[in-house]
Amino acid sequence: MEAQFLRIRGRERIYPVSRMNPTANEVVVDTEIGEVPIPLASVEFIHLEELKPPVASSDRNPVFPEIDLHGLTVEVALDELDRAIENALAAGSRHLLVIHGKGTGTLREAVWEKLRHDSRVDRFALDHTRIDGTGATRVNLA
């Protein structure tokens, strides 16, 4: 089975593999700005199984919290996101899964704008481990 994701060496961010281009010795990845070619020597391939979050053995629920913002207005969703970050930190979690859906991208863009300017957030990226692909964002908290 071919790798479905990759990490650029020296970076934490994980990208989905769009296609391989062996004649050019590169791989093309999907990013927020479109497809980008990356030299093969600069990447580490990752399989989907390696990206699955750890689960608690007692109840099989994810160890990190998540919030589903589907169907909320941007204003209400951002208030809920703020509470979810606060609750995750209070519970001692360093991670949060934010489900915003795909839709038009309006909610995702608003969520990302808030995350970019929130000092409690270390980094974030689309969560490519979910069945729906890009309808969620995984957040690492500071």
Backbone as CSV, one residue per row, in Angstrom:
resi,resn,N_x,N_y,N_z,CA_x,CA_y,CA_z,C_x,C_y,C_z
1,MET,0.847,-1.188,0.000,0.000,0.000,0.000,0.894,1.254,0.000
2,GLU,0.570,2.202,-0.856,1.332,3.440,-0.921,0.989,4.355,0.245
3,ALA,1.946,5.195,0.614,1.703,6.171,1.679,0.657,7.177,1.212
4,GLN,-0.208,7.572,2.127,-1.277,8.503,1.804,-0.959,9.922,2.254
5,PHE,0.029,10.046,3.133,0.380,11.340,3.695,1.895,11.450,3.772
6,LEU,2.361,12.686,3.971,3.796,12.877,4.149,4.046,14.051,5.080
7,ARG,5.253,14.076,5.596,5.724,15.182,6.422,7.016,15.660,5.784
8,ILE,7.140,16.972,5.651,8.386,17.537,5.141,9.399,17.442,6.276
9,ARG,10.558,16.900,5.975,11.582,16.685,7.022,11.851,17.977,7.779
10,GLY,11.884,17.874,9.113,12.146,19.020,9.963,10.905,19.828,10.305
11,ARG,9.742,19.410,9.825,8.492,20.117,10.104,7.481,19.160,10.709
12,GLU,6.507,19.715,11.407,5.472,18.910,12.045,4.261,18.675,11.154
13,ARG,3.986,19.578,10.252,2.776,19.551,9.425,2.710,18.300,8.570
14,ILE,1.524,17.717,8.452,1.305,16.532,7.634,0.410,16.918,6.461
15,TYR,0.778,16.456,5.259,0.042,16.775,4.041,-0.443,15.493,3.367
16,PRO,-1.605,15.550,2.707,-2.035,14.389,1.920,-1.272,14.344,0.592
17,VAL,-0.925,13.137,0.169,-0.250,12.964,-1.108,-1.300,13.033,-2.207
18,SER,-1.093,13.916,-3.165,-2.002,14.027,-4.300,-1.593,13.019,-5.369
19,ARG,-0.308,13.043,-5.733,0.206,12.083,-6.719,1.734,12.082,-6.679
20,MET,2.285,10.989,-7.165,3.729,10.858,-7.269,4.154,11.271,-8.679
21,ASN,5.348,11.864,-8.779,5.923,12.219,-10.069,7.354,11.690,-10.072
22,PRO,7.514,10.361,-10.254,8.847,9.762,-10.137,9.840,10.254,-11.183
23,THR,9.367,10.628,-12.363,10.309,11.108,-13.386,10.960,12.423,-12.975
24,ALA,10.250,13.234,-12.200,10.811,14.498,-11.710,11.375,14.338,-10.301
25,ASN,11.315,13.092,-9.768,11.820,12.808,-8.426,11.140,13.687,-7.380
26,GLU,9.794,13.795,-7.494,9.037,14.624,-6.564,7.668,14.005,-6.308
27,VAL,7.038,14.525,-5.277,5.670,14.145,-4.939,4.850,15.433,-4.901
28,VAL,3.603,15.359,-5.325,2.723,16.522,-5.317,1.774,16.377,-4.138
29,VAL,1.680,17.425,-3.310,0.821,17.386,-2.126,-0.280,18.435,-2.230
30,ASP,-1.402,18.150,-1.555,-2.505,19.103,-1.462,-2.262,20.024,-0.281
31,THR,-2.308,21.327,-0.519,-2.194,22.296,0.568,-3.371,23.252,0.474
32,GLU,-3.465,24.160,1.418,-4.541,25.142,1.418,-4.465,26.066,0.209
33,ILE,-3.276,26.188,-0.383,-3.110,27.075,-1.538,-3.098,26.310,-2.860
34,GLY,-3.332,25.007,-2.812,-3.363,24.192,-4.018,-2.313,23.104,-3.978
35,GLU,-2.068,22.501,-5.133,-1.079,21.431,-5.225,0.329,22.000,-5.312
36,VAL,1.248,21.382,-4.558,2.627,21.870,-4.503,3.570,20.677,-4.686
37,PRO,4.533,20.778,-5.627,5.522,19.702,-5.789,6.617,19.812,-4.719
38,ILE,7.000,18.666,-4.159,8.036,18.611,-3.123,9.055,17.546,-3.540
39,PRO,10.363,17.832,-3.468,11.370,16.815,-3.795,11.249,15.597,-2.878
40,LEU,11.369,14.401,-3.444,11.243,13.168,-2.659,12.250,13.107,-1.515
41,ALA,13.431,13.641,-1.716,14.465,13.595,-0.683,14.103,14.439,0.541
42,SER,13.101,15.316,0.409,12.735,16.226,1.496,11.561,15.737,2.330
43,VAL,11.045,14.542,2.029,9.826,14.113,2.708,9.986,12.779,3.415
44,GLU,9.097,12.569,4.368,8.975,11.308,5.092,7.536,10.848,4.882
45,PHE,7.332,9.680,4.278,5.986,9.195,4.000,5.358,8.597,5.243
46,ILE,4.047,8.785,5.366,3.300,8.339,6.538,2.051,7.606,6.054
47,HIS,1.742,6.483,6.674,0.532,5.731,6.348,-0.594,6.145,7.284
48,LEU,-1.821,6.002,6.826,-3.000,6.405,7.585,-3.012,5.807,8.993
49,GLU,-2.589,4.563,9.125,-2.596,3.908,10.434,-1.736,4.656,11.452
50,GLU,-0.670,5.300,10.983,0.223,6.040,11.866,-0.405,7.338,12.370
51,LEU,-1.446,7.821,11.681,-2.060,9.096,12.041,-3.245,8.953,12.971
52,LYS,-3.710,7.734,13.161,-4.889,7.559,13.999,-4.567,7.960,15.426
53,PRO,-5.461,8.711,16.071,-5.192,9.164,17.435,-5.257,8.004,18.414
54,PRO,-4.558,8.132,19.539,-4.642,7.081,20.546,-6.041,7.036,21.137
55,VAL,-6.448,5.848,21.557,-7.758,5.714,22.184,-7.602,5.184,23.596
56,ALA,-8.507,5.592,24.442,-8.501,5.096,25.811,-8.976,3.651,25.783
57,SER,-8.246,2.757,26.423,-8.587,1.341,26.353,-9.884,1.027,27.090
58,SER,-10.256,1.845,28.067,-11.443,1.542,28.856,-12.744,1.827,28.121
59,ASP,-12.822,2.935,27.393,-14.097,3.281,26.756,-13.981,3.476,25.246
60,ARG,-12.805,3.312,24.678,-12.562,3.417,23.244,-12.903,4.790,22.672
61,ASN,-13.039,5.806,23.496,-13.252,7.165,23.032,-11.906,7.839,22.829
62,PRO,-11.809,8.800,21.899,-10.536,9.487,21.715,-10.086,10.165,23.009
63,VAL,-8.775,10.205,23.190,-8.200,10.804,24.380,-8.365,12.323,24.354
64,PHE,-8.418,12.899,23.172,-8.537,14.352,23.075,-9.985,14.748,22.770
65,PRO,-10.397,15.936,23.223,-11.772,16.390,23.016,-12.015,16.874,21.592
66,GLU,-13.289,16.933,21.245,-13.656,17.480,19.941,-14.921,18.308,20.090
67,ILE,-15.110,19.204,19.120,-16.310,20.030,19.089,-16.843,20.035,17.662
68,ASP,-18.156,19.879,17.525,-18.807,19.879,16.220,-19.540,21.206,16.043
69,LEU,-19.111,21.990,15.076,-19.676,23.318,14.835,-20.655,23.346,13.662
70,HIS,-20.985,22.171,13.117,-21.927,22.102,11.989,-23.218,22.848,12.291
71,GLY,-23.691,23.614,11.337,-24.990,24.243,11.450,-25.045,25.493,12.307
72,LEU,-23.920,25.887,12.894,-23.900,27.085,13.726,-23.534,28.301,12.884
73,THR,-23.996,29.458,13.288,-23.541,30.679,12.629,-22.080,30.882,13.003
74,VAL,-21.375,31.680,12.232,-19.963,31.935,12.518,-19.800,32.511,13.915
75,GLU,-20.639,33.470,14.274,-20.528,34.112,15.590,-20.706,33.106,16.726
76,VAL,-21.730,32.277,16.645,-21.986,31.270,17.689,-20.870,30.223,17.679
77,ALA,-20.444,29.807,16.484,-19.392,28.799,16.377,-18.095,29.277,17.019
78,LEU,-17.732,30.541,16.816,-16.494,31.062,17.404,-16.590,31.151,18.920
79,ASP,-17.766,31.460,19.438,-17.965,31.443,20.897,-17.815,30.022,21.438
80,GLU,-18.405,29.059,20.739,-18.299,27.649,21.151,-16.851,27.172,21.069
81,LEU,-16.150,27.582,20.033,-14.742,27.217,19.880,-13.918,27.760,21.041
82,ASP,-14.163,28.997,21.419,-13.452,29.599,22.537,-13.670,28.785,23.814
83,ARG,-14.920,28.397,24.060,-15.233,27.578,25.241,-14.565,26.211,25.164
84,ALA,-14.564,25.620,23.967,-13.964,24.298,23.797,-12.463,24.331,24.073
85,ILE,-11.788,25.382,23.613,-10.356,25.524,23.890,-10.126,25.657,25.389
86,GLU,-10.922,26.495,26.014,-10.796,26.698,27.469,-11.031,25.393,28.217
87,ASN,-12.065,24.649,27.827,-12.382,23.378,28.488,-11.297,22.334,28.265
88,ALA,-10.759,22.287,27.047,-9.692,21.324,26.757,-8.463,21.612,27.615
89,LEU,-8.097,22.868,27.699,-6.940,23.242,28.521,-7.202,22.955,29.998
90,ALA,-8.409,23.253,30.462,-8.753,23.003,31.866,-8.713,21.508,32.185
91,ALA,-9.028,20.683,31.181,-9.001,19.234,31.375,-7.592,18.657,31.200
92,GLY,-6.640,19.519,30.870,-5.263,19.075,30.710,-4.933,18.546,29.327
93,SER,-5.809,18.768,28.358,-5.555,18.290,27.003,-4.729,19.312,26.226
94,ARG,-3.866,18.820,25.374,-3.070,19.697,24.503,-3.576,19.634,23.074
95,HIS,-4.728,18.952,22.877,-5.259,18.769,21.528,-6.757,19.016,21.520
96,LEU,-7.257,19.406,20.355,-8.688,19.617,20.158,-9.001,19.346,18.692
97,LEU,-10.064,18.590,18.456,-10.524,18.359,17.093,-11.735,19.244,16.869
98,VAL,-11.658,20.114,15.866,-12.739,21.043,15.546,-13.384,20.578,14.250
99,ILE,-14.638,20.165,14.330,-15.369,19.703,13.151,-16.172,20.883,12.616
100,HIS,-15.815,21.339,11.430,-16.481,22.499,10.842,-17.209,22.143,9.560
101,GLY,-16.996,20.962,9.033,-17.609,20.544,7.782,-16.885,21.149,6.598
102,LYS,-17.267,20.696,5.418,-16.646,21.200,4.189,-17.403,22.412,3.676
103,GLY,-18.635,22.230,3.283,-19.488,23.325,2.830,-18.797,24.313,1.907
104,THR,-19.043,25.588,2.148,-18.449,26.656,1.323,-17.061,27.046,1.817
105,GLY,-16.698,26.601,3.004,-15.403,26.960,3.583,-15.458,28.188,4.464
106,THR,-16.619,28.828,4.545,-16.754,30.051,5.341,-16.478,29.792,6.817
107,LEU,-17.058,28.725,7.351,-16.864,28.421,8.768,-15.412,28.030,9.036
108,ARG,-14.828,27.205,8.159,-13.427,26.816,8.341,-12.524,28.042,8.327
109,GLU,-12.754,28.943,7.400,-11.925,30.153,7.317,-12.053,31.001,8.581
110,ALA,-13.256,31.126,9.109,-13.460,31.900,10.344,-12.766,31.213,11.516
111,VAL,-12.888,29.896,11.593,-12.227,29.132,12.660,-10.722,29.315,12.559
112,TRP,-10.170,29.182,11.359,-8.720,29.320,11.183,-8.250,30.719,11.530
113,GLU,-9.023,31.728,11.175,-8.641,33.102,11.506,-8.564,33.274,13.022
114,LYS,-9.538,32.709,13.723,-9.527,32.787,15.193,-8.322,32.035,15.759
115,LEU,-8.065,30.839,15.237,-6.948,30.033,15.735,-5.604,30.726,15.491
116,ARG,-5.455,31.383,14.356,-4.200,32.084,14.039,-3.851,33.141,15.082
117,HIS,-4.866,33.766,15.660,-4.641,34.883,16.580,-4.860,34.524,18.043
118,ASP,-5.044,33.239,18.333,-5.300,32.798,19.703,-3.986,32.324,20.322
119,SER,-3.530,33.000,21.375,-2.252,32.661,22.009,-2.271,31.278,22.663
120,ARG,-3.443,30.705,22.855,-3.541,29.363,23.455,-3.295,28.264,22.434
121,VAL,-3.184,28.641,21.152,-3.021,27.673,20.067,-1.568,27.657,19.608
122,ASP,-0.983,26.458,19.592,0.389,26.291,19.116,0.403,26.184,17.599
123,ARG,-0.393,25.262,17.059,-0.509,25.090,15.609,-1.791,24.324,15.302
124,PHE,-2.158,24.310,14.019,-3.357,23.598,13.591,-3.222,23.221,12.127
125,ALA,-3.992,22.222,11.717,-3.973,21.757,10.331,-5.241,20.973,10.055
126,LEU,-5.569,20.855,8.777,-6.697,20.017,8.410,-6.453,18.605,8.918
127,ASP,-7.500,17.961,9.378,-7.390,16.594,9.882,-7.729,15.636,8.754
128,HIS,-6.716,15.007,8.179,-6.925,14.107,7.053,-7.131,12.669,7.493
129,THR,-7.316,12.422,8.777,-7.545,11.064,9.258,-9.027,10.723,9.310
130,ARG,-9.889,11.702,9.133,-11.335,11.468,9.189,-11.843,11.007,7.828
131,ILE,-12.945,10.291,7.845,-13.530,9.769,6.616,-13.890,10.894,5.660
132,ASP,-14.373,12.027,6.184,-14.810,13.117,5.313,-13.649,13.949,4.775
133,GLY,-12.435,13.595,5.112,-11.265,14.252,4.527,-10.900,15.579,5.151
134,THR,-11.513,16.646,4.737,-11.089,17.961,5.186,-12.165,18.722,5.939
135,GLY,-13.118,18.031,6.521,-14.191,18.700,7.254,-13.861,18.968,8.699
136,ALA,-12.598,18.799,9.065,-12.205,19.016,10.461,-10.774,19.541,10.528
137,THR,-10.485,20.204,11.619,-9.157,20.744,11.868,-8.655,20.216,13.205
138,ARG,-7.430,19.711,13.212,-6.790,19.240,14.436,-5.973,20.393,14.999
139,VAL,-6.178,20.707,16.285,-5.540,21.857,16.922,-4.602,21.350,18.026
140,ASN,-3.361,21.827,18.021,-2.428,21.584,19.119,-2.424,22.838,19.982
141,LEU,-2.700,22.664,21.240,-2.781,23.788,22.165,-1.440,24.052,22.821
142,ALA,-1.186,25.315,23.138,0.103,25.706,23.738,0.151,25.308,25.204
